[in-house]
Amino acid sequence: MFFSVNNNIIKYGYPTNNNLIIFDNYISSYNPEKRIPNWTLHYLEKEDKKVFSKKFNFKNILNSKFIPNKNDYKPYSRGHLVPSGDFNVYDYKENTYVLEANIIPQNKENNEGIWNRLENNVRKYSVMYEELWIITGTIFKPVQKNNIKNINYYVLNDNLSVPNYIYKSILFNNNNKTYMNTYMIPNIDIKHTKFNQFMVNYTVVENLVGYELFDKVDKTQIKHNIVDIT
């Protein structure tokens, strides 16, 4: 391991080594070409009350030329892959939660609606179970027409890419069994739909993103499709 990180976070592995940025409570893999994170990984203990660390010269970690400005996200909202609600954030402006390593252009209604409900559900897991590991990431899903696949997505201000899907994969243990719930949700306004309708097998996401989720877990022992708390 070439970096210092909380070993609890990486207990079950992390997806890739690409442009890793390490914070106290989460890891981000940043994509300078698309100006968004590829994925984030964070860890929650039961009723976790940890506080995010303050900024530490983020723009010295990555070239500032490849970090978007706040106005670049318009007309989308600034969606956070690791939500502040998972932790006690004592100073919004000074916490790593608000950094570009954790932010994507997200449909506003999606962010405040179905995605917010999914995040709240994960927090309910953290009350019920001792430990959770959560990978959240972006997907550029191709569409097929006439046997040819194309990836269509918006690019804001010539450089900030808008993922057409967002995923969240939650790993947790209960009664000596390992469970894994994975959701893949379109980055659009979705009304009158429960988030559990977007639950997929983890392999669907892995095949689209080209990396393995929780690679240190014996996937043959994983249980799926836990009933969600709604």
Backbone as CSV, one residue per row, in Angstrom:
resi,resn,N_x,N_y,N_z,CA_x,CA_y,CA_z,C_x,C_y,C_z
1,MET,0.852,-1.182,0.000,0.000,0.000,0.000,0.891,1.237,0.000
2,PHE,0.694,2.157,-0.940,1.590,3.287,-1.079,1.037,4.544,-0.422
3,PHE,-0.088,4.432,0.290,-0.637,5.603,0.944,-1.117,5.216,2.329
4,SER,-1.298,6.218,3.176,-1.777,5.987,4.525,-3.288,6.195,4.560
5,VAL,-4.018,5.194,5.024,-5.472,5.271,5.022,-6.009,4.456,6.185
6,ASN,-7.165,4.837,6.673,-7.846,4.081,7.707,-8.093,2.656,7.201
7,ASN,-7.502,1.675,7.870,-7.599,0.294,7.396,-9.023,-0.238,7.414
8,ASN,-9.868,0.328,8.268,-11.267,-0.102,8.270,-11.931,0.184,6.930
9,ILE,-11.570,1.303,6.324,-12.192,1.692,5.059,-11.877,0.678,3.965
10,ILE,-10.651,0.209,3.917,-10.224,-0.662,2.819,-10.208,-2.141,3.202
11,LYS,-10.894,-2.496,4.268,-10.908,-3.883,4.738,-11.317,-4.856,3.651
12,TYR,-12.276,-4.481,2.827,-12.768,-5.364,1.770,-12.334,-4.901,0.384
13,GLY,-11.268,-4.114,0.354,-10.701,-3.695,-0.915,-11.233,-2.360,-1.400
14,TYR,-10.617,-1.868,-2.467,-11.050,-0.628,-3.105,-10.904,-0.829,-4.608
15,PRO,-11.721,-0.148,-5.411,-11.839,-0.518,-6.827,-10.589,-0.347,-7.683
16,THR,-9.930,0.810,-7.623,-8.798,1.077,-8.521,-7.765,1.930,-7.812
17,ASN,-6.592,2.073,-8.443,-5.532,2.935,-7.917,-5.478,4.290,-8.606
18,ASN,-6.442,4.601,-9.443,-6.357,5.788,-10.286,-6.636,7.075,-9.516
19,ASN,-5.640,7.976,-9.471,-5.799,9.320,-8.911,-6.519,9.302,-7.566
20,LEU,-6.002,8.532,-6.638,-6.639,8.420,-5.331,-6.377,9.658,-4.486
21,ILE,-7.425,10.105,-3.813,-7.319,11.189,-2.848,-7.848,10.642,-1.531
22,ILE,-7.039,10.752,-0.469,-7.351,10.110,0.795,-7.776,11.156,1.820
23,PHE,-8.939,10.948,2.405,-9.405,11.787,3.495,-9.589,10.911,4.733
24,ASP,-9.910,11.542,5.856,-10.044,10.774,7.092,-11.110,9.691,6.981
25,ASN,-12.224,10.015,6.358,-13.358,9.103,6.375,-13.763,8.570,5.016
26,TYR,-13.051,8.952,3.979,-13.374,8.376,2.676,-12.208,8.492,1.707
27,ILE,-12.294,7.692,0.653,-11.321,7.708,-0.437,-12.064,8.087,-1.705
28,SER,-11.414,8.871,-2.543,-11.995,9.230,-3.831,-11.005,8.913,-4.942
29,SER,-11.533,8.397,-6.052,-10.751,8.242,-7.276,-11.241,9.310,-8.251
30,TYR,-10.382,10.281,-8.546,-10.793,11.445,-9.335,-10.412,11.266,-10.798
31,ASN,-11.326,11.675,-11.689,-11.097,11.590,-13.126,-10.859,12.990,-13.683
32,PRO,-9.600,13.383,-13.906,-9.324,14.751,-14.362,-9.835,15.038,-15.769
33,GLU,-9.989,13.996,-16.582,-10.509,14.208,-17.930,-11.987,14.616,-17.885
34,LYS,-12.757,13.929,-17.050,-14.184,14.222,-16.950,-14.503,15.217,-15.841
35,ARG,-13.527,15.518,-14.986,-13.675,16.490,-13.890,-14.658,16.029,-12.823
36,ILE,-14.774,14.733,-12.642,-15.654,14.183,-11.617,-14.968,12.979,-10.969
37,PRO,-15.437,12.566,-9.792,-14.905,11.327,-9.213,-15.398,10.105,-9.982
38,ASN,-14.514,9.116,-10.131,-14.943,7.820,-10.658,-15.773,7.085,-9.618
39,TRP,-15.277,7.127,-8.378,-15.944,6.454,-7.271,-15.457,7.022,-5.948
40,THR,-16.239,6.796,-4.916,-15.806,7.063,-3.548,-16.080,5.810,-2.713
41,LEU,-15.303,5.666,-1.654,-15.492,4.561,-0.720,-15.478,5.131,0.690
42,HIS,-16.538,4.862,1.457,-16.498,5.264,2.854,-17.045,4.165,3.749
43,TYR,-16.765,4.318,5.016,-17.033,3.287,6.021,-17.843,3.904,7.149
44,LEU,-18.873,3.180,7.600,-19.689,3.642,8.718,-19.746,2.572,9.789
45,GLU,-19.504,2.988,11.017,-19.775,2.131,12.157,-21.179,2.431,12.655
46,LYS,-21.683,1.564,13.488,-23.033,1.764,14.011,-23.121,3.109,14.716
47,GLU,-24.105,3.917,14.263,-24.311,5.259,14.806,-23.011,6.055,14.802
48,ASP,-22.322,6.010,13.683,-21.036,6.684,13.534,-21.208,8.196,13.706
49,LYS,-20.340,8.794,14.518,-20.394,10.240,14.736,-19.040,10.892,14.452
50,LYS,-18.285,10.286,13.585,-16.987,10.859,13.248,-17.170,12.168,12.494
51,VAL,-16.146,12.984,12.523,-16.183,14.280,11.846,-15.199,14.266,10.693
52,PHE,-15.583,14.860,9.588,-14.669,14.959,8.460,-13.492,15.866,8.811
53,SER,-12.348,15.560,8.220,-11.197,16.435,8.380,-11.389,17.692,7.564
54,LYS,-10.639,18.725,7.928,-10.695,19.950,7.143,-9.887,19.787,5.860
55,LYS,-10.039,20.763,4.964,-9.298,20.743,3.712,-7.795,20.731,3.997
56,PHE,-7.041,20.112,3.099,-5.590,20.249,3.199,-5.013,20.500,1.812
57,ASN,-5.162,21.732,1.363,-4.602,22.157,0.083,-5.002,21.221,-1.049
58,PHE,-6.293,21.040,-1.214,-6.793,20.117,-2.225,-6.234,20.424,-3.594
59,LYS,-6.137,21.683,-3.951,-5.683,22.036,-5.291,-4.180,21.817,-5.476
60,ASN,-3.493,21.465,-4.422,-2.097,21.058,-4.572,-1.984,19.558,-4.818
61,ILE,-3.065,18.820,-4.556,-3.059,17.381,-4.791,-3.300,17.091,-6.261
62,LEU,-4.240,17.811,-6.865,-4.526,17.684,-8.288,-4.296,19.025,-8.963
63,ASN,-3.954,18.972,-10.228,-3.735,20.194,-10.991,-5.022,21.006,-11.041
64,SER,-4.967,22.257,-10.627,-6.163,23.095,-10.548,-6.816,23.298,-11.908
65,LYS,-6.076,23.075,-12.992,-6.670,23.214,-14.328,-7.752,22.181,-14.573
66,PHE,-7.729,21.093,-13.817,-8.662,19.998,-14.057,-9.705,19.870,-12.957
67,ILE,-9.947,20.971,-12.251,-10.971,21.018,-11.215,-12.019,22.036,-11.635
68,PRO,-13.280,21.645,-11.726,-14.308,22.587,-12.181,-14.605,23.670,-11.153
69,ASN,-15.133,24.792,-11.650,-15.620,25.849,-10.780,-17.066,25.582,-10.405
70,LYS,-17.533,26.234,-9.365,-18.905,26.007,-8.897,-19.928,26.296,-9.992
71,ASN,-19.692,27.329,-10.775,-20.661,27.708,-11.808,-20.697,26.720,-12.965
72,ASP,-19.674,25.888,-13.079,-19.626,24.930,-14.188,-20.734,23.889,-14.098
73,TYR,-21.273,23.667,-12.917,-22.257,22.596,-12.725,-23.656,22.980,-13.202
74,LYS,-23.916,24.251,-13.359,-25.250,24.695,-13.755,-25.597,24.184,-15.149
75,PRO,-26.851,23.767,-15.389,-28.043,23.860,-14.539,-28.231,22.667,-13.603
76,TYR,-27.237,21.814,-13.462,-27.336,20.667,-12.561,-27.009,21.086,-11.130
77,SER,-27.394,20.257,-10.174,-26.997,20.484,-8.792,-25.628,19.845,-8.558
78,ARG,-24.994,20.243,-7.481,-23.717,19.658,-7.096,-24.006,18.464,-6.178
79,GLY,-24.027,17.279,-6.776,-24.357,16.072,-6.028,-23.128,15.490,-5.360
80,HIS,-23.280,15.065,-4.115,-22.158,14.550,-3.333,-22.251,13.030,-3.218
81,LEU,-21.209,12.348,-3.639,-21.224,10.885,-3.585,-21.177,10.383,-2.150
82,VAL,-20.363,11.020,-1.306,-20.376,10.735,0.125,-21.221,11.827,0.780
83,PRO,-22.391,11.501,1.301,-23.269,12.546,1.839,-22.830,13.009,3.218
84,SER,-22.973,14.304,3.464,-22.605,14.842,4.775,-23.481,14.250,5.873
85,GLY,-24.700,13.824,5.513,-25.609,13.275,6.506,-25.117,11.992,7.146
86,ASP,-24.113,11.349,6.554,-23.546,10.137,7.141,-22.610,10.445,8.304
87,PHE,-22.285,11.728,8.493,-21.344,12.128,9.524,-21.819,13.429,10.162
88,ASN,-21.199,13.796,11.272,-21.405,15.112,11.847,-20.450,16.081,11.173
89,VAL,-20.984,16.997,10.418,-20.140,17.979,9.738,-20.230,19.293,10.499
90,TYR,-19.135,19.694,11.093,-19.163,20.851,11.980,-19.000,22.157,11.247
91,ASP,-18.444,22.152,10.066,-18.258,23.398,9.312,-18.370,23.065,7.836
92,TYR,-19.518,23.320,7.251,-19.788,22.919,5.871,-18.716,23.405,4.914
93,LYS,-18.322,24.655,5.024,-17.420,25.259,4.047,-16.000,24.729,4.161
94,GLU,-15.651,24.180,5.316,-14.267,23.774,5.529,-14.068,22.267,5.546
95,ASN,-15.082,21.515,5.135,-14.953,20.064,5.206,-14.713,19.437,3.855
96,THR,-14.068,18.275,3.881,-13.724,17.578,2.646,-14.949,17.107,1.894
97,TYR,-16.080,17.050,2.570,-17.323,16.635,1.922,-17.664,17.521,0.727
98,VAL,-17.320,18.810,0.792,-17.747,19.750,-0.249,-16.706,19.903,-1.360
99,LEU,-15.676,19.105,-1.356,-14.639,19.233,-2.368,-15.025,18.528,-3.661
100,GLU,-14.384,18.973,-4.753,-14.711,18.439,-6.067,-14.388,16.959,-6.203
101,ALA,-13.558,16.434,-5.328,-13.266,15.002,-5.326,-14.486,14.179,-4.932
102,ASN,-15.534,14.856,-4.483,-16.737,14.183,-4.004,-18.001,14.665,-4.727
103,ILE,-17.846,15.455,-5.789,-19.001,16.133,-6.378,-19.162,15.778,-7.857
104,ILE,-20.421,15.586,-8.260,-20.759,15.354,-9.662,-21.910,16.272,-10.057
105,PRO,-22.083,16.532,-11.356,-23.296,17.221,-11.803,-24.468,16.236,-11.722
106,GLN,-25.442,16.544,-10.890,-26.558,15.624,-10.667,-27.879,16.351,-10.894
107,ASN,-28.790,15.681,-11.568,-30.121,16.243,-11.758,-30.689,16.656,-10.402
108,LYS,-31.169,17.889,-10.310,-31.594,18.440,-9.023,-32.725,17.623,-8.402
109,GLU,-33.727,17.274,-9.202,-34.854,16.505,-8.674,-34.420,15.102,-8.250
110,ASN,-33.477,14.529,-8.996,-32.914,13.229,-8.637,-32.191,13.319,-7.301
111,ASN,-31.363,14.349,-7.154,-30.555,14.546,-5.963,-31.427,14.722,-4.727
112,GLU,-32.482,15.495,-4.867,-33.341,15.797,-3.724,-34.454,14.768,-3.532
113,GLY,-34.635,13.892,-4.511,-35.727,12.929,-4.468,-35.267,11.512,-4.232
114,ILE,-35.222,10.718,-5.302,-34.954,9.291,-5.167,-33.571,9.016,-4.583
115,TRP,-32.567,9.816,-4.938,-31.212,9.590,-4.414,-31.150,9.904,-2.931
116,ASN,-31.826,10.965,-2.523,-31.878,11.319,-1.110,-32.559,10.228,-0.298
117,ARG,-33.598,9.619,-0.848,-34.276,8.528,-0.139,-33.365,7.319,0.008
118,LEU,-32.563,7.059,-1.012,-31.606,5.952,-0.923,-30.567,6.236,0.162
119,GLU,-30.045,7.461,0.202,-29.056,7.815,1.220,-29.644,7.680,2.626
120,ASN,-30.878,8.114,2.796,-31.524,7.979,4.101,-31.677,6.519,4.487
121,ASN,-31.941,5.665,3.511,-32.072,4.241,3.781,-30.749,3.644,4.256
122,VAL,-29.656,4.082,3.645,-28.336,3.605,4.058,-28.057,4.009,5.502
123,ARG,-28.459,5.207,5.877,-28.254,5.640,7.258,-29.062,4.782,8.234
124,LYS,-30.213,4.306,7.810,-30.981,3.392,8.661,-30.237,2.065,8.831
125,TYR,-29.540,1.626,7.774,-28.701,0.432,7.893,-27.656,0.628,8.994
126,SER,-27.087,1.832,9.051,-25.996,2.086,9.992,-26.479,2.062,11.435
127,VAL,-27.770,2.196,11.649,-28.333,2.057,12.981,-28.548,0.587,13.316
128,MET,-28.880,-0.203,12.288,-29.218,-1.618,12.496,-27.998,-2.526,12.546
129,TYR,-26.961,-2.206,11.758,-25.825,-3.114,11.603,-24.544,-2.468,12.112
130,GLU,-23.598,-3.298,12.531,-22.390,-2.798,13.182,-21.492,-2.008,12.239
131,GLU,-21.323,-2.500,11.011,-20.393,-1.856,10.085,-20.950,-1.880,8.670
132,LEU,-20.691,-0.807,7.938,-21.076,-0.721,6.538,-19.904,-0.184,5.724
133,TRP,-19.763,-0.713,4.509,-18.807,-0.197,3.544,-19.603,0.216,2.306
134,ILE,-19.367,1.405,1.822,-20.216,1.963,0.772,-19.353,2.497,-0.367
135,ILE,-19.535,1.937,-1.551,-18.902,2.469,-2.754,-19.988,3.160,-3.578
136,THR,-19.725,4.404,-3.941,-20.649,5.178,-4.766,-19.867,5.670,-5.976
137,GLY,-20.472,5.581,-7.140,-19.700,5.957,-8.322,-20.548,6.381,-9.500
138,THR,-19.843,6.759,-10.549,-20.467,7.269,-11.769,-20.365,6.249,-12.891
139,ILE,-21.379,6.249,-13.746,-21.429,5.312,-14.870,-21.782,6.086,-16.141
140,PHE,-21.096,5.752,-17.220,-21.426,6.259,-18.546,-21.888,5.053,-19.359
141,LYS,-23.179,4.814,-19.272,-23.758,3.590,-19.817,-24.040,3.747,-21.318
142,PRO,-23.545,2.828,-22.136,-23.808,2.912,-23.575,-25.225,2.470,-23.921
143,VAL,-25.714,2.959,-25.047,-26.986,2.494,-25.594,-26.691,1.823,-26.929
144,GLN,-27.456,0.807,-27.221,-27.208,0.037,-28.440,-28.256,0.340,-29.498
145,LYS,-27.789,0.587,-30.720,-28.673,0.823,-31.853,-28.020,0.227,-33.094
146,ASN,-28.767,-0.649,-33.772,-28.244,-1.304,-34.978,-26.922,-2.021,-34.710
147,ASN,-26.890,-2.737,-33.569,-25.708,-3.527,-33.184,-24.474,-2.685,-32.899
148,ILE,-24.649,-1.393,-32.727,-23.538,-0.505,-32.384,-23.860,0.181,-31.057
149,LYS,-22.892,0.175,-30.158,-23.081,0.830,-28.868,-22.433,2.210,-28.866
150,ASN,-23.175,3.178,-28.377,-22.669,4.545,-28.239,-22.949,5.035,-26.828
151,ILE,-22.050,5.868,-26.321,-22.263,6.496,-25.020,-22.618,7.959,-25.254
152,ASN,-23.821,8.333,-24.855,-24.278,9.702,-25.013,-24.392,10.363,-23.639
153,TYR,-23.717,11.470,-23.463,-23.822,12.198,-22.202,-23.506,13.670,-22.443
154,TYR,-23.984,14.492,-21.515,-23.775,15.933,-21.621,-22.393,16.310,-21.085
155,VAL,-21.831,17.355,-21.668,-20.594,17.942,-21.172,-20.865,19.423,-20.929
156,LEU,-20.663,19.860,-19.696,-20.954,21.240,-19.315,-19.704,22.095,-19.423
157,ASN,-19.842,23.266,-20.006,-18.733,24.226,-20.118,-17.483,23.594,-20.727
158,ASP,-17.710,22.727,-21.695,-16.642,22.130,-22.504,-15.773,21.100,-21.789
159,ASN,-15.994,20.861,-20.480,-15.079,19.918,-19.827,-15.682,19.092,-18.700
160,LEU,-16.840,19.482,-18.159,-17.406,18.791,-17.008,-18.455,17.777,-17.471
161,SER,-18.134,16.499,-17.341,-18.994,15.436,-17.863,-20.108,15.085,-16.884
162,VAL,-21.289,14.827,-17.444,-22.457,14.470,-16.645,-22.708,12.968,-16.792
163,PRO,-22.490,12.182,-15.741,-22.742,10.734,-15.856,-24.221,10.466,-16.086
164,ASN,-24.526,9.476,-16.906,-25.941,9.187,-17.141,-26.525,8.212,-16.124
165,TYR,-25.658,7.604,-15.299,-26.120,6.766,-14.190,-25.209,7.004,-12.985
166,ILE,-25.771,6.768,-11.811,-25.020,6.806,-10.555,-25.311,5.487,-9.829
167,TYR,-24.302,4.917,-9.200,-24.543,3.670,-8.480,-24.087,3.791,-7.033
168,LYS,-24.650,2.942,-6.204,-24.237,2.842,-4.803,-24.293,1.365,-4.418
169,SER,-23.196,0.862,-3.860,-23.121,-0.531,-3.434,-22.783,-0.569,-1.950
170,ILE,-23.629,-1.226,-1.169,-23.490,-1.259,0.283,-23.188,-2.676,0.734
171,LEU,-22.111,-2.834,1.477,-21.704,-4.128,2.010,-21.842,-4.086,3.525
172,PHE,-22.473,-5.105,4.113,-22.581,-5.139,5.566,-22.714,-6.577,6.044
173,ASN,-22.382,-6.766,7.317,-22.439,-8.088,7.925,-23.579,-8.154,8.929
174,ASN,-24.251,-9.298,8.967,-25.330,-9.497,9.925,-25.414,-10.986,10.256
175,ASN,-25.275,-11.308,11.545,-25.341,-12.711,11.985,-24.371,-13.597,11.210
176,ASN,-23.135,-13.109,11.078,-22.055,-13.842,10.415,-22.317,-14.106,8.937
177,LYS,-23.215,-13.336,8.345,-23.462,-13.417,6.914,-23.170,-12.063,6.284
178,THR,-22.667,-12.105,5.064,-22.327,-10.879,4.361,-23.399,-10.562,3.324
179,TYR,-23.857,-9.321,3.353,-24.902,-8.877,2.435,-24.368,-7.737,1.577
180,MET,-24.908,-7.641,0.380,-24.472,-6.587,-0.534,-25.664,-6.127,-1.366
181,ASN,-26.025,-4.878,-1.198,-27.091,-4.274,-1.982,-26.484,-3.274,-2.952
182,THR,-26.824,-3.382,-4.220,-26.280,-2.479,-5.236,-27.433,-1.844,-6.009
183,TYR,-27.351,-0.531,-6.170,-28.376,0.230,-6.875,-27.735,1.005,-8.016
184,MET,-28.418,1.068,-9.130,-27.940,1.807,-10.301,-29.106,2.660,-10.794
185,ILE,-28.970,3.984,-10.646,-30.089,4.889,-10.864,-29.748,5.893,-11.965
186,PRO,-30.630,6.077,-12.950,-30.383,7.080,-13.996,-30.293,8.480,-13.397
187,ASN,-29.419,9.290,-13.953,-29.211,10.663,-13.472,-30.227,11.605,-14.131
188,ILE,-31.493,11.328,-13.866,-32.591,12.108,-14.423,-33.656,12.268,-13.336
189,ASP,-34.632,13.117,-13.602,-35.743,13.278,-12.682,-36.604,12.012,-12.706
190,ILE,-36.712,11.359,-11.568,-37.495,10.125,-11.465,-38.565,10.336,-10.410
191,LYS,-39.801,10.339,-10.832,-40.904,10.575,-9.907,-41.689,9.284,-9.679
192,HIS,-42.258,9.186,-8.470,-43.208,8.124,-8.141,-42.609,6.729,-8.345
193,THR,-41.328,6.601,-8.059,-40.661,5.308,-8.192,-39.837,5.047,-6.939
194,LYS,-39.930,3.841,-6.395,-39.134,3.480,-5.235,-37.721,3.100,-5.681
195,PHE,-36.739,3.492,-4.871,-35.352,3.234,-5.258,-35.049,1.751,-5.343
196,ASN,-35.802,0.907,-4.596,-35.487,-0.524,-4.650,-35.826,-1.139,-6.002
197,GLN,-36.549,-0.405,-6.849,-36.783,-0.887,-8.204,-35.521,-0.790,-9.062
198,PHE,-34.511,-0.083,-8.556,-33.248,0.058,-9.276,-32.144,-0.798,-8.673
199,MET,-32.523,-1.765,-7.847,-31.534,-2.692,-7.313,-31.089,-3.658,-8.409
200,VAL,-29.771,-3.838,-8.532,-29.218,-4.718,-9.553,-28.194,-5.643,-8.911
201,ASN,-27.848,-6.687,-9.619,-26.722,-7.512,-9.190,-25.435,-6.705,-9.370
202,TYR,-24.517,-6.849,-8.423,-23.281,-6.065,-8.472,-22.513,-6.262,-9.781
203,THR,-22.675,-7.412,-10.425,-21.935,-7.679,-11.665,-22.379,-6.760,-12.803
204,VAL,-23.618,-6.280,-12.746,-24.099,-5.340,-13.770,-23.248,-4.074,-13.738
205,VAL,-23.019,-3.562,-12.536,-22.187,-2.364,-12.384,-20.741,-2.667,-12.756
206,GLU,-20.214,-3.773,-12.257,-18.812,-4.109,-12.550,-18.557,-4.185,-14.055
207,ASN,-19.473,-4.767,-14.796,-19.288,-4.889,-16.246,-19.316,-3.541,-16.951
208,LEU,-20.033,-2.579,-16.386,-20.121,-1.256,-16.999,-18.929,-0.367,-16.658
209,VAL,-18.435,-0.476,-15.435,-17.357,0.420,-15.008,-15.967,-0.174,-15.228
210,GLY,-15.883,-1.488,-15.369,-14.595,-2.104,-15.659,-13.693,-2.295,-14.455
211,TYR,-14.275,-2.353,-13.265,-13.495,-2.682,-12.071,-14.378,-3.461,-11.107
212,GLU,-13.731,-4.107,-10.131,-14.440,-4.978,-9.208,-14.824,-4.212,-7.952
213,LEU,-16.017,-4.471,-7.451,-16.466,-3.901,-6.196,-16.122,-4.845,-5.056
214,PHE,-15.487,-4.306,-4.024,-15.147,-5.094,-2.837,-14.423,-6.384,-3.234
215,ASP,-13.245,-6.223,-3.816,-12.530,-7.352,-4.403,-11.986,-8.331,-3.369
216,LYS,-11.965,-7.949,-2.084,-11.464,-8.862,-1.052,-12.578,-9.689,-0.405
217,VAL,-13.771,-9.593,-0.955,-14.905,-10.354,-0.428,-15.096,-11.610,-1.262
218,ASP,-15.392,-12.711,-0.597,-15.746,-13.941,-1.303,-17.183,-13.793,-1.809
219,LYS,-17.326,-13.473,-3.085,-18.646,-13.161,-3.634,-19.580,-14.371,-3.635
220,THR,-19.018,-15.566,-3.536,-19.893,-16.745,-3.525,-20.685,-16.843,-2.217
221,GLN,-20.225,-16.106,-1.200,-20.889,-16.157,0.105,-21.833,-14.979,0.335
222,ILE,-21.947,-14.091,-0.644,-22.746,-12.878,-0.466,-24.229,-13.164,-0.640
223,LYS,-25.028,-12.553,0.241,-26.476,-12.598,0.125,-26.948,-11.298,-0.511
224,HIS,-28.026,-11.372,-1.300,-28.512,-10.209,-2.019,-29.969,-9.918,-1.678
225,ASN,-30.379,-8.747,-2.168,-31.782,-8.359,-2.131,-32.376,-8.378,-0.729
226,ILE,-31.688,-7.715,0.188,-32.229,-7.511,1.524,-33.442,-6.585,1.403
227,VAL,-34.467,-6.843,2.187,-35.647,-5.981,2.142,-35.266,-4.598,2.637
228,ASP,-35.544,-3.593,1.827,-35.171,-2.233,2.196,-36.161,-1.642,3.196
229,ILE,-35.625,-0.751,4.012,-36.465,-0.017,4.957,-36.984,1.209,4.219
230,THR,-38.255,1.322,4.030,-38.804,2.476,3.320,-39.840,3.182,4.175
